[in-house]
């Protein structure tokens, strides 16, 4: 009788584990964002980022910068922002935000050597990603996304001006 319970328990655990492992990066992204204030949400975001999801990489970089739910680590923050950037337009704004945040780190974060040249390359890329992304939007979608696009453009312009005016400093 006990062996039957063990078999049933083993089968149940195998099914539960295989279901957990088969989540797609997009499913992990949705679940992780929904539960970001929990340890499981952060685990989902990490796994999703490791699977190459730009949105998760960008979120994870932000978490590492702030030390929110993870130990603060500026190198990991940069790593994940650059990973988000490398996804380009594949995950919406994540590529542009990854480039923007990495440029900001190079321009303003005292942990990294100030690198206006790297910051400018990233800023130019953020602008191009955003431009490519929005050019593919329908008129209706652009109306919905207008505020998001404007906010990102303002941030890009701010960092671009700091770089071009030689105002990147060690904070």
TIRO-486103 format. One record per atom (N, C-alpha, C, O): x, y, z. Coordinates in steps of 0.02 Angstrom, whole numbers, padded with zeros to 5 digits, always signed. Last residue first. Example, Ala and Ser with C-alpha at 12.3 -4.5 7.8 and 13.67 -1.06 7.14 Angstrom:
<sites>
+00642-00112+00354
+00684-00053+00357
+00645+00002+00394
+00670+00057+00402
+00660-00284+00390
+00615-00225+00390
+00660-00165+00390
+00712-00166+00423
</sites>
This chain:
<sites>
+01461+03017-00511
+01415+03038-00458
+01440+03020-00390
+01407+03034-00340
+01561+03074-00627
+01561+03021-00577
+01519+03046-00518
+01540+03091-00481
+01475+03131-00773
+01517+03140-00714
+01514+03078-00670
+01470+03036-00677
+01449+03206-00925
+01448+03142-00890
+01498+03149-00832
+01555+03169-00842
+01452+03322-00999
+01427+03327-00930
+01421+03259-00895
+01392+03255-00841
+01480+03353-01131
+01536+03336-01086
+01515+03337-01013
+01556+03352-00969
+01376+03368-01215
+01399+03429-01181
+01456+03415-01132
+01476+03460-01095
+01349+03238-01255
+01374+03286-01304
+01401+03350-01273
+01444+03382-01303
+01300+03184-01133
+01359+03155-01167
+01390+03207-01213
+01450+03219-01211
+01188+03263-01108
+01242+03259-01059
+01307+03234-01091
+01361+03260-01078
+01112+03234-01223
+01137+03302-01211
+01194+03303-01160
+01243+03340-01169
+01085+03097-01200
+01122+03118-01260
+01151+03188-01251
+01209+03200-01269
+01008+03106-01084
+01075+03075-01081
+01116+03095-01142
+01176+03108-01135
+00895+03175-01139
+00931+03199-01079
+01002+03171-01077
+01050+03208-01068
+00854+03093-01245
+00877+03161-01258
+00918+03189-01200
+00969+03221-01210
+00812+02981-01172
+00866+02975-01222
+00897+03044-01235
+00958+03051-01236
+00707+03038-01098
+00765+03010-01064
+00825+03004-01111
+00882+03019-01092
+00621+03072-01204
+00646+03124-01158
+00708+03100-01122
+00757+03137-01114
+00594+02945-01257
+00630+02995-01298
+00658+03051-01254
+00714+03075-01266
+00520+02890-01152
+00585+02861-01169
+00626+02911-01210
+00686+02918-01199
+00408+02976-01158
+00448+02971-01096
+00517+02943-01111
+00567+02968-01086
+00358+02950-01286
+00381+03017-01268
+00426+03016-01206
+00476+03051-01204
+00321+02816-01273
+00372+02835-01322
+00401+02903-01303
+00462+02913-01304
+00219+02825-01177
+00279+02784-01165
+00336+02806-01210
+00393+02814-01187
+00126+02908-01244
+00156+02930-01181
+00220+02891-01165
+00270+02920-01144
+00092+02828-01361
+00123+02894-01366
+00159+02916-01301
+00215+02939-01304
+00023+02710-01368
+00092+02708-01344
+00126+02776-01340
+00183+02781-01318
-00101+02746-01422
-00098+02714-01356
-00028+02719-01326
-00020+02731-01266
-00059+02796-01545
-00097+02839-01499
-00095+02812-01428
-00088+02849-01380
-00001+02683-01599
+00042+02740-01583
+00006+02788-01537
+00038+02819-01494
-00112+02605-01624
-00065+02584-01572
-00020+02642-01551
-00003+02649-01493
-00170+02681-01728
-00207+02669-01666
-00159+02650-01609
-00165+02675-01553
-00073+02674-01828
-00092+02740-01801
-00128+02732-01734
-00117+02771-01688
+00040+02537-01792
-00017+02567-01827
-00033+02634-01794
-00008+02649-01740
+00217+02528-01791
+00153+02533-01756
+00099+02561-01802
+00112+02604-01845
+00339+02537-01851
+00299+02478-01867
+00230+02479-01834
+00188+02436-01848
+00396+02646-01797
+00378+02651-01868
+00335+02591-01889
+00300+02593-01940
+00428+02604-01670
+00369+02646-01678
+00349+02653-01751
+00290+02664-01766
+00546+02527-01697
+00487+02499-01665
+00424+02540-01679
+00373+02512-01699
+00633+02620-01752
+00612+02561-01791
+00548+02531-01763
+00503+02513-01800
+00644+02709-01643
+00620+02734-01707
+00595+02675-01750
+00541+02680-01781
+00700+02625-01546
+00635+02656-01534
+00604+02680-01600
+00544+02671-01611
+00822+02596-01609
+00776+02542-01591
+00706+02571-01582
+00657+02543-01608
+00878+02724-01618
+00863+02687-01679
+00813+02630-01665
+00768+02617-01705
+00893+02757-01481
+00851+02798-01524
+00830+02759-01587
+00772+02761-01607
+00983+02658-01443
+00917+02662-01411
+00869+02701-01454
+00811+02682-01463
+01094+02693-01523
+01060+02630-01534
+00990+02631-01503
+00943+02606-01534
+01129+02814-01464
+01111+02813-01534
+01072+02749-01551
+01023+02750-01589
+01160+02763-01336
+01105+02810-01344
+01082+02812-01417
+01022+02811-01431
+01272+02682-01364
+01211+02653-01337
+01151+02698-01346
+01097+02675-01363
+01362+02779-01408
+01345+02723-01452
+01279+02692-01429
+01235+02677-01470
+01370+02860-01293
+01343+02887-01355
+01322+02832-01404
+01271+02837-01437
+01429+02773-01201
+01363+02800-01188
+01331+02826-01252
+01272+02815-01264
+01554+02755-01258
+01509+02698-01252
+01437+02722-01241
+01391+02694-01270
+01597+02890-01244
+01594+02858-01310
+01548+02798-01308
+01506+02790-01353
+01595+02919-01106
+01548+02953-01151
+01542+02920-01219
+01488+02920-01249
+01618+02839-00975
+01634+02822-01044
+01584+02855-01091
+01536+02823-01113
+01684+02828-00817
+01644+02869-00861
+01666+02855-00933
+01725+02858-00948
+01690+02668-00748
+01728+02724-00775
+01682+02763-00822
+01646+02733-00862
+01562+02631-00628
+01594+02620-00693
+01636+02680-00711
+01620+02736-00693
+01517+02687-00510
+01548+02621-00508
+01587+02606-00572
+01639+02574-00570
+01449+02804-00533
+01519+02809-00513
+01554+02741-00511
+01616+02738-00511
+01347+02833-00668
+01358+02789-00611
+01432+02785-00593
+01473+02765-00634
+01333+02912-00785
+01318+02940-00719
+01337+02897-00659
+01342+02923-00604
+01372+02849-00904
+01376+02922-00899
+01372+02946-00827
+01405+02995-00809
+01351+02714-00891
+01417+02737-00913
+01426+02812-00904
+01482+02836-00895
+01215+02718-00853
+01266+02692-00806
+01335+02717-00825
+01373+02739-00782
+01160+02767-00972
+01155+02806-00911
+01206+02784-00860
+01237+02825-00826
+01185+02658-01055
+01216+02723-01070
+01215+02767-01008
+01264+02802-00994
+01101+02565-00993
+01173+02552-00994
+01210+02617-01009
+01262+02630-00979
+00976+02628-01017
+01000+02619-00949
+01075+02605-00946
+01110+02632-00903
+00972+02624-01160
+00967+02687-01123
+00995+02680-01053
+01034+02723-01031
+00977+02486-01185
+01030+02530-01211
+01030+02596-01172
+01084+02621-01154
+00858+02447-01120
+00922+02418-01101
+00980+02462-01123
+01026+02474-01084
+00763+02522-01193
+00774+02536-01122
+00840+02507-01097
+00875+02539-01057
+00774+02460-01318
+00789+02532-01311
+00803+02549-01239
+00849+02588-01224
+00737+02329-01283
+00802+02342-01314
+00822+02415-01307
+00879+02430-01290
+00605+02347-01229
+00660+02321-01188
+00729+02336-01217
+00775+02353-01180
+00496+02382-01305
+00540+02436-01281
+00602+02411-01245
+00648+02450-01231
+00487+02228-01387
+00459+02295-01378
+00512+02345-01356
+00565+02350-01386
+00577+02124-01412
+00536+02125-01352
+00512+02196-01337
+00517+02219-01280
+00645+02148-01532
+00610+02084-01522
+00563+02084-01462
+00514+02047-01462
+00724+02254-01562
+00652+02267-01559
+00612+02204-01543
+00550+02207-01540
+00864+02204-01470
+00837+02251-01518
+00763+02263-01509
+00741+02281-01454
+00934+02122-01388
+00873+02093-01418
+00840+02141-01467
+00792+02122-01501
+01036+02198-01335
+01053+02154-01390
+00991+02121-01422
+00996+02095-01478
+00973+02258-01225
+00990+02298-01285
+01001+02254-01346
+00978+02269-01401
+00975+02151-01135
+00910+02177-01160
+00922+02216-01225
+00885+02208-01273
+01112+02143-01114
+01076+02085-01143
+01009+02107-01171
+00988+02084-01225
+01133+02265-01052
+01163+02253-01117
+01130+02194-01152
+01122+02194-01213
+01063+02238-00934
+01041+02293-00977
+01069+02285-01047
+01034+02296-01097
+01140+02132-00884
+01071+02120-00905
+01043+02177-00947
+01002+02165-00991
+01265+02195-00858
+01260+02135-00900
+01190+02126-00927
+01180+02113-00987
+01229+02297-00768
+01253+02314-00835
+01246+02255-00882
+01223+02263-00938
+01194+02216-00659
+01146+02265-00685
+01166+02283-00757
+01123+02284-00802
+01311+02149-00636
+01254+02111-00661
+01201+02158-00689
+01167+02141-00737
+01386+02259-00590
+01409+02221-00649
+01351+02181-00679
+01344+02178-00740
+01315+02299-00476
+01317+02343-00534
+01340+02307-00597
+01317+02322-00652
+01212+02227-00370
+01271+02208-00408
+01272+02248-00472
+01234+02234-00518
+01124+02190-00224
+01144+02242-00271
+01210+02223-00303
+01259+02205-00270
+01037+02038-00219
+01093+02077-00192
+01115+02128-00245
+01123+02111-00304
+00861+02059-00246
+00924+02026-00260
+00979+02068-00228
+00968+02127-00211
+00759+02140-00208
+00745+02069-00211
+00806+02026-00228
+00803+01965-00225
+00847+02266-00271
+00777+02252-00253
+00762+02177-00263
+00753+02155-00319
+00959+02335-00305
+00964+02287-00251
+00894+02268-00225
+00885+02257-00166
+00959+02419-00413
+00927+02443-00352
+00938+02397-00292
+00929+02417-00235
+01026+02339-00507
+01049+02407-00493
+01023+02431-00426
+01060+02461-00386
+00948+02223-00508
+01017+02220-00483
+01043+02290-00467
+01080+02298-00418
+00829+02275-00564
+00828+02246-00497
+00899+02244-00467
+00909+02261-00408
+00876+02310-00692
+00850+02362-00647
+00849+02338-00575
+00866+02375-00529
+00906+02183-00742
+00958+02234-00735
+00938+02289-00687
+00979+02312-00647
+00777+02129-00743
+00828+02100-00698
+00885+02149-00688
+00911+02156-00633
+00717+02206-00844
+00691+02208-00775
+00744+02184-00726
+00755+02214-00674
+00796+02164-00953
+00794+02235-00934
+00769+02243-00862
+00797+02283-00824
+00768+02027-00956
+00837+02050-00947
+00838+02122-00923
+00875+02140-00877
+00632+02029-00984
+00655+02003-00920
+00726+02026-00905
+00742+02042-00848
+00636+02082-01114
+00598+02116-01061
+00621+02094-00992
+00628+02134-00946
+00713+01986-01185
+00738+02054-01174
+00702+02091-01119
+00733+02128-01081
+00748+01823-01151
+00692+01870-01156
+00716+01940-01137
+00737+01951-01081
+00843+01720-01134
+00851+01769-01188
+00795+01819-01197
+00794+01854-01247
+00842+01638-01028
+00818+01609-01090
+00818+01659-01148
+00798+01643-01204
+00877+01723-00927
+00928+01674-00949
+00908+01640-01014
+00950+01615-01050
+00754+01786-00912
+00811+01824-00939
+00865+01777-00965
+00895+01788-01017
+00682+01679-00854
+00660+01709-00918
+00718+01747-00951
+00728+01741-01012
+00750+01665-00734
+00749+01610-00782
+00731+01635-00852
+00760+01615-00901
+00724+01793-00677
+00793+01770-00691
+00794+01715-00743
+00834+01717-00790
+00584+01790-00668
+00616+01841-00709
+00688+01820-00726
+00710+01829-00783
+00568+01683-00577
+00540+01678-00645
+00573+01729-00691
+00587+01713-00749
+00631+01738-00464
+00657+01675-00494
+00632+01669-00566
+00671+01651-00610
+00544+01843-00441
+00613+01858-00460
+00646+01797-00491
+00684+01803-00539
+00430+01771-00405
+00428+01817-00462
+00498+01832-00487
+00510+01834-00548
+00474+01709-00289
+00459+01668-00348
+00455+01711-00411
+00476+01689-00464
+00486+01818-00202
+00547+01782-00223
+00534+01740-00284
+00577+01734-00328
+00383+01958-00252
+00395+01895-00217
+00459+01863-00242
+00484+01879-00296
+00359+02064-00332
+00374+02079-00262
+00387+02016-00221
+00400+02021-00161
+00321+02009-00453
+00389+02036-00446
+00408+02052-00374
+00467+02052-00357
+00213+01943-00509
+00235+01925-00441
+00303+01953-00424
+00340+01923-00384
+00199+01993-00636
+00140+01993-00592
+00161+01983-00519
+00131+02011-00473
+00324+01965-00689
+00302+02035-00680
+00244+02040-00631
+00242+02086-00589
+00317+01822-00691
+00367+01858-00652
+00348+01930-00638
+00355+01954-00582
+00210+01797-00781
+00206+01774-00711
+00255+01812-00666
+00238+01832-00611
+00264+01857-00897
+00199+01878-00871
+00193+01859-00797
+00174+01900-00755
+00386+01785-00908
+00385+01858-00906
+00320+01883-00873
+00322+01924-00828
+00342+01653-00921
+00382+01672-00863
+00383+01747-00853
+00380+01772-00797
+00281+01665-01046
+00241+01647-00987
+00277+01666-00923
+00247+01691-00876
+00393+01695-01125
+00338+01744-01120
+00293+01729-01060
+00271+01775-01026
+00471+01577-01111
+00495+01641-01085
+00439+01693-01077
+00439+01731-01029
+00358+01443-01060
+00395+01482-01110
+00421+01546-01079
+00397+01567-01027
+00374+01305-00955
+00348+01372-00965
+00391+01409-01016
+00453+01406-01013
+00421+01181-00923
+00400+01192-00992
+00370+01262-01004
+00345+01276-01058
+00450+01171-00789
+00506+01179-00835
+00483+01198-00905
+00522+01228-00943
+00323+01149-00734
+00361+01208-00715
+00416+01222-00766
+00427+01280-00784
+00293+01024-00790
+00251+01082-00806
+00288+01146-00790
+00286+01193-00830
+00388+00944-00729
+00391+00953-00801
+00348+01012-00823
+00366+01046-00871
+00347+00953-00594
+00412+00979-00614
+00416+00991-00689
+00443+01041-00712
+00220+00891-00600
+00227+00959-00576
+00293+00990-00599
+00294+01048-00620
+00258+00763-00645
+00213+00805-00686
+00219+00878-00665
+00223+00922-00708
+00338+00722-00538
+00366+00726-00605
+00323+00770-00651
+00349+00810-00690
+00243+00724-00433
+00301+00769-00432
+00333+00777-00500
+00353+00832-00519
+00156+00621-00476
+00132+00690-00466
+00189+00740-00467
+00184+00792-00499
+00244+00513-00474
+00213+00534-00537
+00189+00605-00531
+00199+00646-00577
+00271+00509-00335
+00325+00519-00383
+00298+00543-00451
+00326+00589-00481
+00143+00482-00283
+00177+00543-00265
+00233+00559-00315
+00242+00617-00334
+00121+00355-00339
+00076+00410-00355
+00109+00477-00341
+00105+00524-00380
+00227+00285-00278
+00222+00289-00351
+00179+00347-00372
+00198+00386-00416
+00191+00300-00143
+00255+00326-00167
+00255+00334-00243
+00280+00383-00270
+00070+00232-00141
+00071+00303-00126
+00135+00336-00151
+00135+00392-00176
+00118+00103-00169
+00071+00135-00215
+00069+00210-00204
+00067+00249-00252
+00195+00078-00056
+00230+00085-00120
+00184+00117-00172
+00207+00154-00215
+00097+00063+00041
+00141+00121+00045
+00176+00132-00022
+00187+00189-00042
+00041-00059+00000
+00000+00000+00000
+00044+00063+00000
+00030+00111-00036
</sites>
